[in-house]
Amino acid sequence: MGLLKRPPLTEDATRTRIIKAAQRLFARQGFDGTTTRHLAIAAGVAEGTLFRHFTNKKAILIEVATLGWVELLTDLLTELSEMGSYEAVAQVMRRRMFNLQENADLMRVCFMEAQFHPDLRDRVQTEVIAKMTDVAEAFFETAMDKGIYRRMNPKIVAQVFVGMFAIAGFSHNTIMEPGASPQDIKEMAEGISDIFLRGVLAKG
């Protein structure tokens, strides 16, 4: 009696494998340095299967990055909803730094490749960053209405927060040394939060 054959992957499972393989390769080799042949081998599928799911390599990049930004948005929504107070920005930033360090490949694709592809950048800005900013704007407007934050243009505050959120997520490759310790991450999170909440001017 021969060995039982493993059942074929479903279409959804195959698509997920392609996306996960693309995420790894685009992060390590860059979009231009990754061929569809590399992608097919890494995903364990035939090259023809790749094109059955995606029209071209750019379509795969857009899918990877869009999913990554949606994940960012979902995390932000969760973290804002769980904030114990309107001043608990430091704990959000600290979680953000740890979480995104664990998902470094995905974030590298989301942040870096979007800079080199205007169509991807435009889609991300339209579909995800705009929504993140709207969510944050409503959050900060509520804080202003309650007298917790001083009255300002909540949209500008939201844009600063989302920008800060992105920097915190990519901090291990930009504003912090590689291999930063948990204490370093805590200090950076608290520093960013302190500047966000209180500014840099000494009290007059």
ZIKA-V948074 format. One record per pair of residues at least 12 apart in sequence whose ideal C-beta (glycine too) atoms are under 8 Angstrom apart, sorted by the first residue. I is the first residue (numbers start at 1). GAP is how many residues later the second one is. D is the distance in whole Angstrom. If there is no record, write none. Layout:
I:GAP:D
I:GAP:D
//
This chain:
11:42:8
14:29:8
14:31:6
14:35:7
14:39:7
15:38:5
17:26:5
17:27:7
17:28:7
18:21:7
18:25:5
18:27:7
18:32:6
18:35:6
18:36:7
18:42:7
19:41:7
19:44:6
19:45:6
19:48:7
20:23:8
21:18:6
21:21:4
21:22:4
22:12:7
22:17:6
22:21:8
22:38:5
22:39:7
22:41:8
22:42:5
23:41:5
23:45:8
23:82:5
23:83:6
23:86:6
24:18:7
24:81:6
25:13:6
25:14:6
25:17:6
26:35:6
26:38:6
26:82:8
26:83:5
26:87:6
27:77:7
27:78:4
27:79:7
27:81:4
27:82:5
28:77:7
30:83:8
31:26:7
31:30:5
31:82:5
31:85:7
31:86:7
34:23:8
36:14:6
36:15:8
36:21:6
39:18:7
39:21:7
58:59:7
58:61:8
58:62:8
61:48:7
61:52:6
61:56:7
61:59:6
62:57:8
62:58:5
62:61:6
64:42:8
64:45:6
65:44:6
65:45:5
65:48:6
65:49:6
65:55:6
65:59:6
66:57:7
66:58:7
66:61:7
66:62:7
68:35:8
68:38:5
68:39:7
68:41:6
68:42:4
69:41:6
69:55:5
69:58:8
69:59:4
69:60:7
70:58:6
71:32:8
71:35:7
72:38:7
72:56:7
72:60:7
72:93:8
72:97:7
73:55:6
73:58:6
73:59:5
73:62:7
75:21:7
75:24:6
76:56:6
76:59:7
76:60:7
76:89:6
77:58:6
79:13:5
79:16:6
79:17:7
80:12:7
80:55:7
80:56:7
80:59:5
86:57:5
86:60:8
86:62:5
86:63:7
87:61:8
87:110:6
89:104:4
89:107:6
89:108:6
90:99:5
90:100:5
90:102:8
90:103:4
90:104:8
91:98:8
92:101:8
93:71:8
93:72:8
93:75:5
93:95:8
93:96:4
93:97:8
93:99:5
93:100:5
94:91:6
94:92:6
94:95:4
94:96:8
96:69:6
96:72:5
96:73:6
96:93:8
97:71:5
97:72:7
97:74:6
97:75:7
97:88:5
97:91:7
97:92:6
98:87:7
99:70:8
100:68:8
100:69:4
100:70:7
100:72:8
101:71:5
104:68:7
104:69:8
107:62:6
107:63:6
108:65:7
110:14:7
111:55:7
111:58:8
111:59:5
129:33:7
132:30:5
132:33:8
133:22:7
133:25:5
133:26:6
133:29:5
134:24:8
136:21:8
136:22:4
136:25:5
136:26:6
137:17:5
137:18:5
137:20:8
137:21:4
138:16:8
139:19:8
140:14:5
140:17:5
140:18:6
140:21:7
141:13:4
160:36:7
161:35:7
164:28:6
164:32:6
167:25:7
168:20:8
168:21:7
168:24:6
171:14:8
171:17:6
175:13:7
176:12:6
//
